[in-house]
């Protein structure tokens, strides 16, 4: 059994396979407490709140 490919893959086939590698911007929502942009379903880094409850003390 060989690891090497049997036939050469063309540039078009190779590049079309890599066409879905693009970066996406992270989804951001406003914090319900302070209004700062944050990632959804995570504690806000600015105020330490999640789901209108204080989770982490922030200086």
C-alpha positions as CSV (number, residue, x, y, z in Angstrom):
1,X,0.0,0.0,0.0
2,X,1.4,3.4,-1.0
3,X,0.9,6.8,0.5
4,X,1.8,8.6,-2.8
5,X,-1.2,9.6,-5.0
6,X,-1.7,7.5,-8.2
7,X,-2.3,10.5,-10.4
8,X,-1.5,14.2,-10.3
9,X,-4.3,16.4,-8.9
10,X,-4.8,19.4,-11.2
11,X,-4.4,23.0,-9.9
12,X,-8.1,23.6,-10.4
13,X,-9.1,20.6,-8.3
14,X,-6.6,21.5,-5.6
15,X,-7.7,25.1,-5.5
16,X,-11.4,24.4,-5.5
17,X,-10.9,22.1,-2.5
18,X,-9.2,24.9,-0.7
19,X,-11.9,27.5,-1.6
20,X,-13.7,27.0,1.7
21,X,-10.7,27.8,3.9
22,X,-11.7,31.5,4.2
23,X,-11.7,33.3,7.6
24,X,-15.0,34.5,9.1
25,X,-15.5,37.4,11.4
26,X,-16.5,36.4,15.0
27,X,-20.1,36.8,15.9
28,X,-20.5,39.7,18.4
29,X,-23.5,40.8,20.4
30,X,-24.1,43.6,22.9
31,X,-23.8,42.9,26.6
32,X,-27.2,43.1,28.3
33,X,-25.6,44.9,31.2
34,X,-23.0,47.4,29.9
35,X,-23.6,47.4,26.1
36,X,-20.1,46.4,25.2
37,X,-19.6,44.0,22.3
38,X,-18.9,40.5,23.3
39,X,-19.0,36.9,22.0
40,X,-22.4,35.2,22.6
41,X,-22.8,32.7,25.5
42,X,-19.7,34.0,27.3
43,X,-19.0,36.2,30.3
44,X,-18.5,39.9,29.3
45,X,-14.9,40.9,29.7
46,X,-15.8,44.5,30.4
47,X,-18.2,44.1,33.3
48,X,-18.1,40.3,34.2
49,X,-21.8,39.8,33.7
50,X,-23.6,36.8,32.0
51,X,-27.3,36.5,31.6
52,X,-27.9,39.6,33.7
53,X,-26.0,38.1,36.6
54,X,-22.6,39.1,38.0
55,X,-20.3,36.1,37.5
56,X,-16.8,37.6,37.7
57,X,-15.5,40.6,39.6
58,X,-13.8,43.0,37.3
59,X,-11.4,45.8,38.5
